[in-house]
Amino acid sequence: MTTTATTPAPATADGTPVLTATGVTMRFGGLTAVRDVDLTVSAQEIVGLIGPNGAGKTTFFNCLTGLYIPTEGTVTYRDAVLPPKPHLVTKAGVARTFQNIRLFANMTVLENVLVGRHTRTHEGLFSALLRTPRFHRAEAASTRRAMELLDFTGLAAKADHLARNLPYGEQRKLEIARALASDPGLLLLDEPTAGMNPQETRATEALVRAIRAQGTAVLVIEHDMRFIFNLCDRVAVLVQGEKLVEGTSDVVQADERVVAAYLGTPFEGAPGQEELAEVEAAEAGAGTGAGTSTGTGTGTGTSAAPGTATDPGARTEEDR
Amino acid sequence: MPEPLLRLPAARALTLAGAALTILSTFLAWTWTTAFPGNLTVNGYPGGLQTITLTGGILTLLHALAGHRVKGLRWLAPAGTTAPTVLLALGTLATTWYTLGAITTDLGGLAHLEPGAYVAAAATLLTLTGALALPTNHQTGEAGGAGGSGGAGGAGGAGGISRAGGAGEDTGAPGARPHAWHRFRHTLTTGHAPRPTPLPAWAEILVIAAAFALGLAAFTYGIDTEYGELFVGYLLLAVFALTALGRSGLTARLSALTAKHRNITLTAAFAAAVCFPFLQTNDAYANLATSILIFATVALGLNVVVGLAGLLDLGYVAFLGVGAYTAALVSGSPESAVGVHFPFWAAVLTGIGASLVFGVLIGAPTLRLRGDYLAIVTLGFGEIFRITMLNLNGKTGPDITNGSMGIPNIPELDILGFNFGKTHNILGAPIGRFGNYYLLMLLATLLVILVFRRAAESRIGRAWVAIREDETAATAMGINAFRLKLLAFALGAALAGLAGTVHAHVITTATPDQYQFAGTVPPNSAFLLAAVILGGMGTISGPVIGAALLYLIPNKMDFMQDYQLLLFGLALILLMRFRPEGIVADRRKQLEFRETGQLDVPEQGLPDGAVGVTKAEA
């Protein structure tokens, strides 16, 4: 496995912001799901967004992609404010996948990706009815690009299969291929490894790196901490709708507030402290044990606490 | 091991003898009086319903001979001969016994049957008994699949394994003799046909042409049936024969051919349809065919809205009405409130335009709704149209539509001196008024088919299907769902408007009660939707077949008029239970509704190696 924390972050992130969210707040009636969150994603950067269940990660995603209109705050993409309509956001260059796979189940794999090309082609109904040479050229170009993407994600051999007949891991891949078909500058992945086994997770990791290498910035929500800390240049932690910390993997893993958010704060007084020490000792042992077995030595003892959140049960956050 | 329903020695000989005897019996008199329609009294010449039994007998005999591996007949049933033989024997039995029953009830008593009738009854029963004792297809079918398929070995073998699994489920626990019903069901199943030996292109085209010629002959016979009993007999045999065709694997082969030569298929279908009025001696049947065409064309338009974009529109007939009323108003009817007489092309364009505008006006507010809400609102708008037309009568509103009287006396079309109202001799055949309109309507149908096909296979069509599948995901892929739904709605409306303009000219009047939600006479919204669903959503041939059935059955069987809607509802329920994808299923629908038990392995487009990989991963 090449995916270790010692791999230096590629120097391709040139620092120009692609996505800038400023003061995004989302209220549903009296409930504030997201409160005053700022987030910047730079070109060719992989940013992770983590947080306990119900922290508002998916709501924040929906605010970015126009499914929700944020109550306050603005989202800009390459210095232009994103319009509050999902299809216009995609057209602007922000594509997404969904937490629960939402493929067009009864279309073929190729057709799914072709639908993703929708915003990048402009042949209208009349062009289709008259079958103009331009129409044929555009169709051929779309198909070529779609097949490229299927090659890229390793699904080319199944281009003629119905999407619903793909195994789970390949459905996730297809969703990514479909999102990439709109040639996005920023890809939003909502729990891309949910329900995957370790091999598939590592394959997804490699896929995300390859996407970044092609020049697309990635913002990813995930509960798999090993995945996040291996992959991301920067990680933001969302707790109860507010951004708690943002920084490199090391910074986030070392932050006590993150630990507290996932594990809870101890009671005041000695018994709580003692218990915490015991738990930490036990988990440090478990954490390093697991780390060496998969070859991902993060090298910091403090990684133990967030590491415990690699719990399969944590994946069932409701899509809000 | 699967076994047949009955255990009999010499089953093949029995089947052959039965079929031959059936054929023979149709040459005998079945009744003594010509009071029963069709003249079944002549020895030596089959008439009326006897010809249907004769056809059934011949088909059964041919399949039974094919089961004997007679050279030159093997192509009849590439997937196995037993199931089609049984089905054909059943169909022949059904139509024969129906005939005898009809004679008995019509004339009042068994005394009216001649000995020939008893021979026919016994012969059909004998054939069925023999057929049910024939060995089932699974052994032979599988042996053929594994042995004979050279290049397709991988796919064929894999298919065979999955089939064996299915058979195991069907027959229950191994060892025990399965229940009779299971054995019967098993008799009707066939394996997968081995891949056909490739034919040269001209031969394939010839096959398509022959298939359409046969189809035309069968369809023409059905339309031209002169009395209800004959139609019922025809329908009985047709249903069983078509099922047999499906089970024998011929349908699959033919659809593979038509999928390969699609433009030729469309041309052949069009040519066959053009031939229809030339085969008619009675203009009334051309009238029937014209009505079917109009109904089918509107159903195809609805198929854009329902089948592609997935918008349940229960008021679709209103767009047909808008087209018809517009054409009626501008085509020089003396009763028209607008005193203009547009040439036909202009009337068509006005009709299409008016429907389009109406579609956009209705669609813009309603298409923000989804699912059931959309259905209810469109149902409401459809009725609003009808009631508005009723009320624009000069008393309750401005005098535009003449209220319930409608706009009558629309003058006959006259295009370049060709008067559609008169009988013309074309190529030696007299083509009457309805024949003329039939040919005109056929052009409109062709146009709608082309529009449907081209729209479906484009960026726009894919976007429609994507919206139908998952609207949220579709918008997230950059599809402006509202705009595209409106486009589907408007296109559907325009196509219905086109049909409506011709409709108005054919029936020469436009009245409100033709365009209601539900009624006993098509086209109305409920029947249109039924035609689309019955025939097969998202396909081209489906709604056409559905429309033909839904128009012909009530038209021919006027004796069940009172129970028509009841029977119709029953038929729909049964169809949805046993064949939810409709009569003609596109590949997608078939996979959607049927658990195939294996991954969808495409027939073509992948090298065999790739198929192998798929199997391994499954």
Interface residues (C-beta under 8 A of the other chain):
Chain A: T65 L67 K85 P86 H87 T90 K91 A95 R96 F98 R102 L103 F104 A105 N106 M107 E111 L114 V115 G116 R117 H118 T119 T121 E123 G124 L125 S127 A128 L129 R131 F135 A138 E139 S142 A157 K158 A159 D160 H161 L162 N165 P167 R178 A179 A181 S182
Chain B: L450 V451 R454 A455 E457 S458 R459 I460 G461 R462 A463 V465 A466 E469 D470 T472 A473 A474 T475 A476 M477 G478 I479 N480 A481 L487 L491 R588 K589 L591 E592 L599 D600 P602 G605 L606 A610 V613 T614 E617
